[in-house]
Every structure is written in C-alpha cells, then in structure tokens.
Amino acid sequence: MKLKLRQAVEWPLHHPESFKRLGVSPPKGLLMFGPPGCSKTMIAKALANESGLNFISIKGPELLSKWVGESEKAVREVFRRARQVAPAVVFFDELDALGGERGANSGGNVHERVLSQLLTEMDGVAPLVKVTVVAATNRPDRIDKVILKLYLLIYLLANN
C-alpha cells in the first residue's frame, strides 16, 4: 500500500509528461478514510516527507468563519500558499467539515460557498501545478459527490 500511496502523490508531480503523453489526467488528489486513530494524518505527513514535498496541513473546521466571505478567502489563501511553495501537498483533515453534501443544511450557505471555492481551486481555471491535495475523513458518506469524483484514488484505512 505504501508504494501505491507514493505513486498517487509523486507521479503526478514528477512525471506530468507521462500523463500528457497517454492522454489522461492525473488524479486531483488522494482521499483516505477510516475510523479515528488509524494514522491518516501521520500517513499524509510521511508521504510528503518521503517524497520531499512541502506539507501544508489544514483541519477542515479551522477554515470556517462566521464572517461572510472569510471562509472562502481562507480556502483561496491555502491554495495560494501551496502554489508559492510548490511542489507541495495540501492536507485537509476532516474534509467532511468542508466538503459536506450540498443541501444538507448542516451549516447553511457557508458550507456551500466553501465547497464551491474548494472545487474552484481544485478543478478551476488556474491549474494546480506541482500541488497535490490529500484529504482524510472518517465520514466519507458526508462528502459531496463532486468532491469524491475529483479524488480518483480513495483508500480505506483500518485500525490494527
């Protein structure tokens, strides 16, 4: 599994010409899910460290603000910083707090605006060059389907 995880993170960053030559798009990121305490965060840090990539760690709820527009601004800032220090891994812990399903009414319009900004950054006009998104959750059922489609590689981790 270690090799597959490293390939998911390293290959798109170190071999983009191979994807282009084959006519396929590299995955936008890697989503790990499993119960609390199964080392999702530690694995993400180790992936970045072993690959020689800068690591930006974000806990989903820390981006949320009660002020209109501040949450979206925080998401933009994370990706701006990642582009500055590329090659980099942006790690979103507790992705379900940010990428919850639209229309779930768990946080009103804030969650939908944050989700839209996250989608724009991951798959918008400005490409993510030498930036890979890795995310973790213990609630994959609460993540919006569009986000799940962007993460072509999804790994289930379990406690031993």
OpenMM code with the backbone's topology and positions (N, CA, C; nanometers):
from openmm import Vec3, app, unit

residues = "MET LYS LEU LYS LEU ARG GLN ALA VAL GLU TRP PRO LEU HIS HIS PRO GLU SER PHE LYS ARG LEU GLY VAL SER PRO PRO LYS GLY LEU LEU MET PHE GLY PRO PRO GLY CYS SER LYS THR MET ILE ALA LYS ALA LEU ALA ASN GLU SER GLY LEU ASN PHE ILE SER ILE LYS GLY PRO GLU LEU LEU SER LYS TRP VAL GLY GLU SER GLU LYS ALA VAL ARG GLU VAL PHE ARG ARG ALA ARG GLN VAL ALA PRO ALA VAL VAL PHE PHE ASP GLU LEU ASP ALA LEU GLY GLY GLU ARG GLY ALA ASN SER GLY GLY ASN VAL HIS GLU ARG VAL LEU SER GLN LEU LEU THR GLU MET ASP GLY VAL ALA PRO LEU VAL LYS VAL THR VAL VAL ALA ALA THR ASN ARG PRO ASP ARG ILE ASP LYS VAL ILE LEU LYS LEU TYR LEU LEU ILE TYR LEU LEU ALA ASN ASN".split()
positions = [
    Vec3(0.0823, -0.1188, 0.0000),
    Vec3(0.0000, 0.0000, 0.0000),
    Vec3(0.0873, 0.1260, 0.0000),
    Vec3(0.2020, 0.1189, 0.0661),
    Vec3(0.2909, 0.2348, 0.0714),
    Vec3(0.3314, 0.2784, -0.0693),
    Vec3(0.3641, 0.1824, -0.1545),
    Vec3(0.4037, 0.2141, -0.2918),
    Vec3(0.2894, 0.2813, -0.3674),
    Vec3(0.1689, 0.2290, -0.3525),
    Vec3(0.0537, 0.2872, -0.4230),
    Vec3(0.0265, 0.4303, -0.3766),
    Vec3(0.0398, 0.4553, -0.2478),
    Vec3(0.0186, 0.5903, -0.1957),
    Vec3(0.1255, 0.6860, -0.2485),
    Vec3(0.2506, 0.6415, -0.2491),
    Vec3(0.3583, 0.7272, -0.3010),
    Vec3(0.3379, 0.7544, -0.4497),
    Vec3(0.2962, 0.6531, -0.5250),
    Vec3(0.2712, 0.6732, -0.6678),
    Vec3(0.1586, 0.7740, -0.6898),
    Vec3(0.0568, 0.7677, -0.6057),
    Vec3(-0.0571, 0.8591, -0.6196),
    Vec3(-0.0162, 1.0036, -0.5964),
    Vec3(0.0803, 1.0254, -0.5090),
    Vec3(0.1238, 1.1611, -0.4768),
    Vec3(0.2396, 1.2049, -0.5659),
    Vec3(0.3388, 1.1191, -0.5844),
    Vec3(0.4609, 1.1576, -0.6556),
    Vec3(0.4465, 1.1612, -0.8074),
    Vec3(0.3852, 1.0607, -0.8656),
    Vec3(0.3827, 1.0515, -1.0115),
    Vec3(0.3214, 1.1734, -1.0791),
    Vec3(0.2068, 1.2240, -1.0330),
    Vec3(0.1528, 1.3435, -1.0995),
    Vec3(0.2466, 1.4643, -1.0900),
    Vec3(0.3254, 1.4720, -0.9828),
    Vec3(0.4153, 1.5860, -0.9647),
    Vec3(0.5464, 1.5696, -1.0404),
    Vec3(0.5996, 1.4486, -1.0423),
    Vec3(0.7311, 1.4256, -1.1019),
    Vec3(0.7268, 1.3780, -1.2471),
    Vec3(0.6123, 1.3283, -1.2923),
    Vec3(0.6023, 1.2749, -1.4289),
    Vec3(0.4779, 1.3253, -1.5025),
    Vec3(0.4529, 1.4560, -1.5034),
    Vec3(0.3316, 1.5053, -1.5703),
    Vec3(0.3320, 1.4783, -1.7205),
    Vec3(0.4510, 1.4721, -1.7802),
    Vec3(0.4598, 1.4470, -1.9242),
    Vec3(0.4085, 1.3077, -1.9603),
    Vec3(0.4230, 1.2117, -1.8701),
    Vec3(0.3729, 1.0762, -1.8961),
    Vec3(0.2205, 1.0757, -1.9045),
    Vec3(0.1560, 1.1484, -1.8151),
    Vec3(0.0101, 1.1569, -1.8185),
    Vec3(-0.0352, 1.2249, -1.9476),
    Vec3(0.0357, 1.3315, -1.9843),
    Vec3(0.0007, 1.4063, -2.1051),
    Vec3(0.0168, 1.3187, -2.2294),
    Vec3(0.1281, 1.2452, -2.2351),
    Vec3(0.1560, 1.1586, -2.3495),
    Vec3(0.0488, 1.0506, -2.3640),
    Vec3(-0.0003, 0.9995, -2.2511),
    Vec3(-0.1027, 0.8955, -2.2539),
    Vec3(-0.2437, 0.9516, -2.2734),
    Vec3(-0.2553, 1.0841, -2.2663),
    Vec3(-0.3854, 1.1471, -2.2858),
    Vec3(-0.4803, 1.1314, -2.1684),
    Vec3(-0.4243, 1.1156, -2.0488),
    Vec3(-0.5076, 1.1032, -1.9291),
    Vec3(-0.4724, 1.2138, -1.8305),
    Vec3(-0.5684, 1.2497, -1.7512),
    Vec3(-0.5444, 1.3498, -1.6476),
    Vec3(-0.5023, 1.2800, -1.5195),
    Vec3(-0.4025, 1.3346, -1.4522),
    Vec3(-0.3650, 1.2751, -1.3238),
    Vec3(-0.4747, 1.3002, -1.2214),
    Vec3(-0.4809, 1.2182, -1.1179),
    Vec3(-0.5828, 1.2415, -1.0153),
    Vec3(-0.5620, 1.3765, -0.9484),
    Vec3(-0.6708, 1.4391, -0.9079),
    Vec3(-0.6635, 1.5689, -0.8403),
    Vec3(-0.6168, 1.5535, -0.6968),
    Vec3(-0.6271, 1.4330, -0.6453),
    Vec3(-0.5856, 1.4142, -0.5081),
    Vec3(-0.6101, 1.2733, -0.4595),
    Vec3(-0.5876, 1.2583, -0.3330),
    Vec3(-0.5969, 1.1296, -0.2668),
    Vec3(-0.6849, 1.1474, -0.1442),
    Vec3(-0.7842, 1.0628, -0.1297),
    Vec3(-0.8728, 1.0676, -0.0137),
    Vec3(-0.8538, 0.9407, 0.0674),
    Vec3(-0.8208, 0.9584, 0.1938),
    Vec3(-0.8079, 0.8446, 0.2848),
    Vec3(-0.9234, 0.8514, 0.3836),
    Vec3(-0.9851, 0.7373, 0.4082),
    Vec3(-1.0887, 0.7370, 0.5099),
    Vec3(-1.0752, 0.6142, 0.5967),
    Vec3(-1.1191, 0.6301, 0.7185),
    Vec3(-1.1127, 0.5227, 0.8156),
    Vec3(-1.1521, 0.5774, 0.9508),
    Vec3(-1.1593, 0.4900, 1.0485),
    Vec3(-1.2018, 0.5340, 1.1814),
    Vec3(-1.0985, 0.6264, 1.2458),
    Vec3(-1.1402, 0.7049, 1.3445),
    Vec3(-1.0441, 0.7905, 1.4147),
    Vec3(-0.9295, 0.7070, 1.4720),
    Vec3(-0.8095, 0.7624, 1.4645),
    Vec3(-0.6941, 0.6960, 1.5237),
    Vec3(-0.6253, 0.5934, 1.4368),
    Vec3(-0.6573, 0.5870, 1.3073),
    Vec3(-0.5928, 0.4862, 1.2218),
    Vec3(-0.4757, 0.5447, 1.1425),
    Vec3(-0.4231, 0.6591, 1.1856),
    Vec3(-0.2991, 0.7181, 1.1326),
    Vec3(-0.3126, 0.7866, 0.9976),
    Vec3(-0.4296, 0.8371, 0.9641),
    Vec3(-0.4465, 0.9065, 0.8364),
    Vec3(-0.3549, 1.0289, 0.8281),
    Vec3(-0.3508, 1.1082, 0.9336),
    Vec3(-0.2680, 1.2290, 0.9340),
    Vec3(-0.1202, 1.1934, 0.9287),
    Vec3(-0.0786, 1.0955, 1.0049),
    Vec3(0.0617, 1.0543, 1.0058),
    Vec3(0.1044, 1.0033, 0.8679),
    Vec3(0.0173, 0.9292, 0.8011),
    Vec3(0.0485, 0.8779, 0.6674),
    Vec3(0.0650, 0.9937, 0.5692),
    Vec3(-0.0218, 1.0936, 0.5778),
    Vec3(-0.0112, 1.2097, 0.4884),
    Vec3(0.1204, 1.2831, 0.5100),
    Vec3(0.1593, 1.3040, 0.6356),
    Vec3(0.2870, 1.3706, 0.6658),
    Vec3(0.4041, 1.2888, 0.6136),
    Vec3(0.3995, 1.1581, 0.6344),
    Vec3(0.5076, 1.0706, 0.5888),
    Vec3(0.5180, 1.0708, 0.4362),
    Vec3(0.4037, 1.0714, 0.3672),
    Vec3(0.4041, 1.0764, 0.2203),
    Vec3(0.4764, 1.2010, 0.1701),
    Vec3(0.4415, 1.3146, 0.2269),
    Vec3(0.5047, 1.4401, 0.1850),
    Vec3(0.6533, 1.4389, 0.2183),
    Vec3(0.6868, 1.3945, 0.3375),
    Vec3(0.8257, 1.3935, 0.3818),
    Vec3(0.9119, 1.3019, 0.2950),
    Vec3(0.8658, 1.1801, 0.2722),
    Vec3(0.9428, 1.0845, 0.1920),
    Vec3(0.9531, 1.1267, 0.0459),
    Vec3(0.8566, 1.2039, -0.0002),
    Vec3(0.8572, 1.2498, -0.1391),
    Vec3(0.9317, 1.3812, -0.1556),
    Vec3(0.9772, 1.4396, -0.0446),
    Vec3(1.0495, 1.5663, -0.0498),
    Vec3(0.9604, 1.6846, -0.0856),
    Vec3(0.8343, 1.6793, -0.0446),
    Vec3(0.7384, 1.7841, -0.0775),
    Vec3(0.7066, 1.8678, 0.0457),
    Vec3(0.6772, 1.9942, 0.0241),
    Vec3(0.6309, 2.0787, 0.1331),
    Vec3(0.4938, 2.0299, 0.1770),
    Vec3(0.4653, 2.0439, 0.3047),
    Vec3(0.3418, 1.9909, 0.3620),
    Vec3(0.2641, 2.1031, 0.4285),
    Vec3(0.1427, 2.1257, 0.3808),
    Vec3(0.0538, 2.2257, 0.4396),
    Vec3(-0.0654, 2.1506, 0.4959),
    Vec3(-0.0805, 2.1556, 0.6269),
    Vec3(-0.1860, 2.0804, 0.6941),
    Vec3(-0.2963, 2.1742, 0.7414),
    Vec3(-0.4191, 2.1384, 0.7079),
    Vec3(-0.5355, 2.2186, 0.7440),
    Vec3(-0.6404, 2.1270, 0.8054),
    Vec3(-0.6884, 2.1639, 0.9218),
    Vec3(-0.8046, 2.0945, 0.9780),
    Vec3(-0.9270, 2.1657, 0.9223),
    Vec3(-1.0162, 2.0908, 0.8608),
    Vec3(-1.1324, 2.1491, 0.7950),
    Vec3(-1.2019, 2.2596, 0.8718),
    Vec3(-1.2386, 2.2365, 0.9977),
    Vec3(-1.3135, 2.3387, 1.0710),
    Vec3(-1.2377, 2.4697, 1.0927),
    Vec3(-1.1047, 2.4679, 1.0894),
    Vec3(-1.0311, 2.5920, 1.1160),
    Vec3(-1.0456, 2.6944, 1.0036),
    Vec3(-1.0933, 2.6532, 0.8868),
    Vec3(-1.1146, 2.7476, 0.7771),
    Vec3(-1.2502, 2.8175, 0.7854),
    Vec3(-1.3394, 2.7646, 0.8659),
    Vec3(-1.4743, 2.8205, 0.8731),
    Vec3(-1.4773, 2.9443, 0.9623),
    Vec3(-1.5477, 3.0468, 0.9146),
    Vec3(-1.5592, 3.1727, 0.9873),
    Vec3(-1.7051, 3.2163, 0.9894),
    Vec3(-1.7413, 3.2895, 1.0921),
    Vec3(-1.8785, 3.3405, 1.0992),
    Vec3(-1.8975, 3.4631, 1.0103),
    Vec3(-1.7879, 3.5212, 0.9607),
    Vec3(-1.7955, 3.6415, 0.8786),
    Vec3(-1.8100, 3.6039, 0.7317),
    Vec3(-1.9035, 3.6661, 0.6637),
    Vec3(-1.9320, 3.6362, 0.5234),
    Vec3(-1.8073, 3.6587, 0.4378),
    Vec3(-1.7720, 3.5580, 0.3603),
    Vec3(-1.6594, 3.5674, 0.2680),
    Vec3(-1.5248, 3.5280, 0.3262),
    Vec3(-1.5123, 3.5243, 0.4575),
    Vec3(-1.3829, 3.4928, 0.5192),
    Vec3(-1.3434, 3.3461, 0.5012),
    Vec3(-1.4394, 3.2557, 0.5040),
    Vec3(-1.4088, 3.1134, 0.4858),
    Vec3(-1.3567, 3.0869, 0.3449),
    Vec3(-1.4224, 3.1468, 0.2459),
    Vec3(-1.3784, 3.1297, 0.1076),
    Vec3(-1.2397, 3.1902, 0.0878),
    Vec3(-1.2170, 3.3048, 0.1503),
    Vec3(-1.0858, 3.3699, 0.1433),
    Vec3(-0.9786, 3.2796, 0.2040),
    Vec3(-1.0114, 3.2118, 0.3130),
    Vec3(-0.9160, 3.1212, 0.3780),
    Vec3(-0.8805, 3.0047, 0.2857),
    Vec3(-0.9785, 2.9516, 0.2130),
    Vec3(-0.9517, 2.8426, 0.1180),
    Vec3(-0.8600, 2.8926, 0.0064),
    Vec3(-0.8896, 3.0106, -0.0483),
    Vec3(-0.8038, 3.0679, -0.1535),
    Vec3(-0.6613, 3.0866, -0.1032),
    Vec3(-0.6474, 3.1321, 0.0208),
    Vec3(-0.5152, 3.1563, 0.0791),
    Vec3(-0.4356, 3.0266, 0.0932),
    Vec3(-0.5010, 2.9188, 0.1309),
    Vec3(-0.4326, 2.7892, 0.1424),
    Vec3(-0.3722, 2.7503, 0.0080),
    Vec3(-0.4508, 2.7621, -0.0980),
    Vec3(-0.4020, 2.7219, -0.2297),
    Vec3(-0.3000, 2.8213, -0.2854),
    Vec3(-0.3132, 2.9496, -0.2525),
    Vec3(-0.2131, 3.0484, -0.2936),
    Vec3(-0.0786, 3.0136, -0.2303),
    Vec3(-0.0828, 2.9822, -0.1020),
    Vec3(0.0395, 2.9460, -0.0303),
    Vec3(0.1000, 2.8174, -0.0879),
    Vec3(0.0155, 2.7202, -0.1205),
    Vec3(0.0647, 2.5944, -0.1777),
    Vec3(0.1330, 2.6181, -0.3121),
    Vec3(0.0746, 2.7045, -0.3950),
    Vec3(0.1364, 2.7350, -0.5247),
    Vec3(0.2715, 2.8041, -0.5058),
    Vec3(0.2828, 2.8863, -0.4015),
    Vec3(0.4084, 2.9563, -0.3735),
    Vec3(0.5200, 2.8610, -0.3337),
    Vec3(0.4879, 2.7588, -0.2550),
    Vec3(0.5911, 2.6692, -0.2023),
    Vec3(0.5992, 2.5367, -0.2782),
    Vec3(0.5303, 2.5272, -0.3923),
    Vec3(0.5291, 2.4035, -0.4710),
    Vec3(0.6720, 2.3596, -0.5041),
    Vec3(0.6930, 2.2286, -0.5089),
    Vec3(0.5970, 2.1191, -0.5009),
    Vec3(0.5481, 2.0993, -0.3574),
    Vec3(0.4189, 2.0752, -0.3466),
    Vec3(0.3592, 2.0688, -0.2134),
    Vec3(0.2415, 1.9725, -0.2082),
    Vec3(0.2147, 1.9288, -0.0864),
    Vec3(0.0951, 1.8522, -0.0546),
    Vec3(0.0105, 1.9400, 0.0364),
    Vec3(-0.1154, 1.9600, -0.0013),
    Vec3(-0.2110, 2.0274, 0.0861),
    Vec3(-0.2946, 1.9170, 0.1486),
    Vec3(-0.2897, 1.9089, 0.2802),
    Vec3(-0.3619, 1.8037, 0.3519),
    Vec3(-0.4805, 1.8636, 0.4254),
    Vec3(-0.6005, 1.8177, 0.3895),
    Vec3(-0.7230, 1.8589, 0.4575),
    Vec3(-0.7670, 1.7462, 0.5496),
    Vec3(-0.7521, 1.7686, 0.6785),
    Vec3(-0.8017, 1.6726, 0.7765),
    Vec3(-0.9474, 1.7075, 0.8046),
    Vec3(-1.0282, 1.6073, 0.8264),
    Vec3(-1.1717, 1.6271, 0.8495),
    Vec3(-1.2362, 1.6978, 0.7301),
    Vec3(-1.2114, 1.6449, 0.6109),
    Vec3(-1.2655, 1.7043, 0.4888),
    Vec3(-1.4168, 1.7163, 0.4933),
    Vec3(-1.4828, 1.6257, 0.5626),
    Vec3(-1.6292, 1.6299, 0.5690),
    Vec3(-1.6800, 1.7609, 0.6291),
    Vec3(-1.5968, 1.8291, 0.7096),
    Vec3(-1.6370, 1.9582, 0.7660),
    Vec3(-1.6406, 2.0668, 0.6587),
    Vec3(-1.5606, 2.0505, 0.5529),
    Vec3(-1.5562, 2.1491, 0.4438),
    Vec3(-1.6366, 2.1059, 0.3230),
    Vec3(-1.6241, 1.9803, 0.2872),
    Vec3(-1.6836, 1.9319, 0.1632),
    Vec3(-1.8104, 1.8534, 0.1831),
    Vec3(-1.8899, 1.8938, 0.2829),
    Vec3(-2.0155, 1.8249, 0.3089),
    Vec3(-2.1119, 1.8385, 0.1926),
    Vec3(-2.2057, 1.7470, 0.1857),
    Vec3(-2.3001, 1.7467, 0.0742),
    Vec3(-2.3819, 1.8744, 0.0692),
    Vec3(-2.3984, 1.9240, -0.0526),
    Vec3(-2.4808, 2.0432, -0.0719),
    Vec3(-2.6254, 2.0111, -0.0389),
    Vec3(-2.6915, 2.1087, 0.0216),
    Vec3(-2.8313, 2.0904, 0.0572),
    Vec3(-2.8522, 2.0161, 0.1875),
    Vec3(-2.7435, 1.9825, 0.2577),
    Vec3(-2.7568, 1.9091, 0.3836),
    Vec3(-2.7987, 1.9998, 0.4983),
    Vec3(-2.7916, 2.1319, 0.4789),
    Vec3(-2.8332, 2.2315, 0.5782),
    Vec3(-2.7623, 2.2200, 0.7122),
    Vec3(-2.6435, 2.1614, 0.7139),
    Vec3(-2.5728, 2.1494, 0.8410),
    Vec3(-2.5016, 2.2780, 0.8795),
    Vec3(-2.4745, 2.3654, 0.7847),
    Vec3(-2.4066, 2.4892, 0.8187),
    Vec3(-2.4562, 2.6050, 0.7358),
    Vec3(-2.5713, 2.5881, 0.6752),
    Vec3(-2.6261, 2.6961, 0.5946),
    Vec3(-2.5453, 2.7180, 0.4684),
    Vec3(-2.5469, 2.8409, 0.4215),
    Vec3(-2.4794, 2.8756, 0.2969),
    Vec3(-2.3278, 2.8727, 0.3076),
    Vec3(-2.2731, 2.8845, 0.4276),
    Vec3(-2.1279, 2.8874, 0.4436),
    Vec3(-2.0650, 2.7613, 0.3855),
    Vec3(-2.1189, 2.6451, 0.4184),
    Vec3(-2.0614, 2.5202, 0.3684),
    Vec3(-2.0693, 2.5124, 0.2163),
    Vec3(-2.1784, 2.5581, 0.1597),
    Vec3(-2.1915, 2.5536, 0.0139),
    Vec3(-2.0937, 2.6489, -0.0533),
    Vec3(-2.0728, 2.7667, 0.0035),
    Vec3(-1.9773, 2.8619, -0.0539),
    Vec3(-1.8343, 2.8097, -0.0407),
    Vec3(-1.8026, 2.7495, 0.0734),
    Vec3(-1.6690, 2.6926, 0.0934),
    Vec3(-1.6473, 2.5764, -0.0029),
    Vec3(-1.7472, 2.4924, -0.0187),
    Vec3(-1.7377, 2.3805, -0.1121),
    Vec3(-1.7147, 2.4314, -0.2542),
    Vec3(-1.7879, 2.5338, -0.2941),
    Vec3(-1.7691, 2.5913, -0.4282),
    Vec3(-1.6277, 2.6445, -0.4461),
    Vec3(-1.5750, 2.7113, -0.3445),
    Vec3(-1.4390, 2.7646, -0.3528),
    Vec3(-1.3368, 2.6516, -0.3590),
    Vec3(-1.3581, 2.5478, -0.2812),
    Vec3(-1.2688, 2.4320, -0.2823),
    Vec3(-1.2677, 2.3663, -0.4201),
    Vec3(-1.3855, 2.3498, -0.4796),
    Vec3(-1.3947, 2.2917, -0.6139),
    Vec3(-1.3265, 2.3805, -0.7173),
    Vec3(-1.3437, 2.5111, -0.7041),
    Vec3(-1.2797, 2.6048, -0.7965),
    Vec3(-1.1286, 2.5939, -0.7883),
    Vec3(-1.0762, 2.5841, -0.6677),
    Vec3(-0.9310, 2.5738, -0.6504),
    Vec3(-0.8771, 2.4412, -0.7023),
    Vec3(-0.9509, 2.3329, -0.6810),
    Vec3(-0.9026, 2.2014, -0.7220),
    Vec3(-0.9200, 2.1757, -0.8711),
    Vec3(-1.0252, 2.2312, -0.9300),
    Vec3(-1.0579, 2.1955, -1.0679),
    Vec3(-1.1001, 2.3165, -1.1496),
    Vec3(-1.0537, 2.4339, -1.1111),
    Vec3(-1.0969, 2.5561, -1.1776),
    Vec3(-1.0080, 2.5951, -1.2931),
    Vec3(-1.0119, 2.7224, -1.3263),
    Vec3(-0.9392, 2.7762, -1.4407),
    Vec3(-0.7883, 2.7686, -1.4199),
    Vec3(-0.7409, 2.8090, -1.3016),
    Vec3(-0.5972, 2.8053, -1.2728),
    Vec3(-0.5589, 2.6642, -1.2291),
    Vec3(-0.4779, 2.5949, -1.3089),
    Vec3(-0.4434, 2.4568, -1.2742),
    Vec3(-0.3542, 2.4494, -1.1504),
    Vec3(-0.3674, 2.3396, -1.0796),
    Vec3(-0.2797, 2.3135, -0.9657),
    Vec3(-0.1531, 2.2484, -1.0195),
    Vec3(-0.0493, 2.3274, -1.0352),
    Vec3(0.0764, 2.2769, -1.0885),
    Vec3(0.1678, 2.2436, -0.9716),
    Vec3(0.2115, 2.1182, -0.9681),
    Vec3(0.3012, 2.0688, -0.8633),
    Vec3(0.2418, 2.0818, -0.7233),
    Vec3(0.1091, 2.0713, -0.7160),
    Vec3(0.0388, 2.0701, -0.5877),
    Vec3(-0.0571, 1.9517, -0.5895),
    Vec3(-0.0477, 1.8677, -0.4883),
    Vec3(-0.1383, 1.7545, -0.4746),
    Vec3(-0.2203, 1.7731, -0.3482),
    Vec3(-0.3476, 1.7438, -0.3589),
    Vec3(-0.4367, 1.7531, -0.2439),
    Vec3(-0.4550, 1.6135, -0.1862),
    Vec3(-0.4308, 1.6019, -0.0570),
    Vec3(-0.4554, 1.4781, 0.0164),
    Vec3(-0.5553, 1.5143, 0.1252),
    Vec3(-0.6548, 1.4306, 0.1424),
    Vec3(-0.7569, 1.4601, 0.2426),
    Vec3(-0.7876, 1.3354, 0.3235),
    Vec3(-0.8398, 1.3586, 0.4425),
    Vec3(-0.8762, 1.2482, 0.5305),
    Vec3(-1.0127, 1.2762, 0.5920),
    Vec3(-1.0845, 1.1692, 0.6150),
    Vec3(-1.2149, 1.1801, 0.6792),
    Vec3(-1.2483, 1.0472, 0.7456),
    Vec3(-1.3332, 1.0535, 0.8445),
    Vec3(-1.3890, 0.9293, 0.8967),
    Vec3(-1.5373, 0.9217, 0.8615),
    Vec3(-1.5835, 1.0178, 0.7786),
    Vec3(-1.7232, 1.0218, 0.7347),
    Vec3(-1.7319, 1.0430, 0.5832),
    Vec3(-1.6890, 0.9468, 0.5006),
    Vec3(-1.6954, 0.9664, 0.3553),
    Vec3(-1.8382, 0.9813, 0.3035),
    Vec3(-1.9347, 0.9321, 0.3781),
    Vec3(-2.0749, 0.9428, 0.3381),
    Vec3(-2.1255, 1.0869, 0.3434),
    Vec3(-2.0529, 1.1761, 0.4125),
    Vec3(-2.0959, 1.3156, 0.4261),
    Vec3(-2.0247, 1.4094, 0.3293),
    Vec3(-1.9425, 1.3538, 0.2398),
    Vec3(-1.8676, 1.4368, 0.1452),
    Vec3(-1.9452, 1.4475, 0.0146),
    Vec3(-1.9501, 1.5677, -0.0400),
    Vec3(-2.0227, 1.5928, -0.1636),
    Vec3(-1.9711, 1.5032, -0.2762),
    Vec3(-2.0626, 1.4555, -0.3580),
    Vec3(-2.0289, 1.3619, -0.4667),
    Vec3(-1.9316, 1.4220, -0.5679),
    Vec3(-1.9390, 1.5520, -0.5912),
    Vec3(-1.8472, 1.6160, -0.6865),
    Vec3(-1.7044, 1.6088, -0.6341),
    Vec3(-1.6866, 1.6307, -0.5052),
    Vec3(-1.5535, 1.6184, -0.4446),
    Vec3(-1.5036, 1.4748, -0.4605),
    Vec3(-1.5899, 1.3783, -0.4347),
    Vec3(-1.5491, 1.2378, -0.4468),
    Vec3(-1.5059, 1.2036, -0.5891),
    Vec3(-1.5696, 1.2637, -0.6891),
    Vec3(-1.5308, 1.2374, -0.8282),
    Vec3(-1.3922, 1.2916, -0.8594),
    Vec3(-1.3530, 1.4013, -0.7943),
    Vec3(-1.2202, 1.4579, -0.8185),
    Vec3(-1.1103, 1.3705, -0.7599),
    Vec3(-1.1414, 1.3023, -0.6504),
    Vec3(-1.0441, 1.2135, -0.5883),
    Vec3(-1.0559, 1.0774, -0.6535),
    Vec3(-0.9715, 1.0530, -0.7519),
    Vec3(-0.9788, 0.9260, -0.8228),
    Vec3(-0.9244, 0.8113, -0.7394),
    Vec3(-0.8413, 0.8433, -0.6431),
    Vec3(-0.7810, 0.7394, -0.5614),
    Vec3(-0.8309, 0.7527, -0.4186),
    Vec3(-0.9007, 0.6515, -0.3725),
    Vec3(-0.9600, 0.6541, -0.2396),
    Vec3(-0.9147, 0.5291, -0.1653),
    Vec3(-0.8618, 0.5485, -0.0454),
    Vec3(-0.8100, 0.4366, 0.0320),
    Vec3(-0.8804, 0.4252, 0.1656),
    Vec3(-0.9191, 0.3037, 0.1989),
    Vec3(-0.9775, 0.2738, 0.3285),
    Vec3(-0.8660, 0.2284, 0.4213),
    Vec3(-0.8552, 0.2937, 0.5341),
    Vec3(-0.7572, 0.2556, 0.6346),
    Vec3(-0.8322, 0.2023, 0.7551),
    Vec3(-0.7767, 0.1048, 0.8211),
    Vec3(-0.8433, 0.0466, 0.9372),
    Vec3(-0.7456, 0.0357, 1.0530),
    Vec3(-0.7997, 0.0393, 1.1729),
    Vec3(-0.7163, 0.0177, 1.2917),
    Vec3(-0.6715, -0.1272, 1.2949),
    Vec3(-0.5498, -0.1475, 1.3404),
    Vec3(-0.4998, -0.2855, 1.3528),
    Vec3(-0.5309, -0.3404, 1.4890),
] * unit.nanometer
topology = app.Topology()
chain = topology.addChain("A")
for resn in residues:
    res = topology.addResidue(resn, chain)
    for name in ("N", "CA", "C"):
        topology.addAtom(name, app.Element.getBySymbol(name[0]), res)
